Structures are given as C-alpha cells and as structure tokens.
C-alpha cells in the first residue's frame, strides 16, 4: 500500500481564447497566472477601458469573460471596486 501522498502533475496552460484564433489573445493576455496585486483602476478607468483590456483583466483573475462590453464593465466594477463609505 502506498502512503496516499499527493502527486504533482504538471499541465500546460491553455491559450486564452483557445484554438488558432486565440493565438492573438494569448500574445496579448498571456497564460493564466495568479496576479500578485489587486487592480487599482478607478470607476472612470473601467468606464473608458477598451474591451480587449477588460477581457485580459478578467482572464487574469480567472473570471468569466462573457457578454457585451457594457456587461463586462459592470462585472469588473462589481468585482474590483470597493463601495464608498
């Protein structure tokens, strides 16, 4: 009987977006890595942020990237902005 220890299995990171069309997104956003810092964007930053940058930010934190640009902005603001006191 084995000791029941945990085995480590290395798996490659999938490209962002998957498939050949995801190659461009993978170059822009890179593979998933746990971010070291919390995003420091303001509400105004999110309101003017281009869609590709929102996609990268959400991907970077392992969050879903679905819907139109406005729904992505709302989601990012809800996930990353603290309510004012």
Secondary structure, DSSP 4 states (H G I P E B T S, - for coil): ----PPPP---PPPPTT-TTTHHHHHHHH-S----SS-----HHHHHH--HHHHHHHHHHTT----S-HHHHHHHHHHHHPPPP-
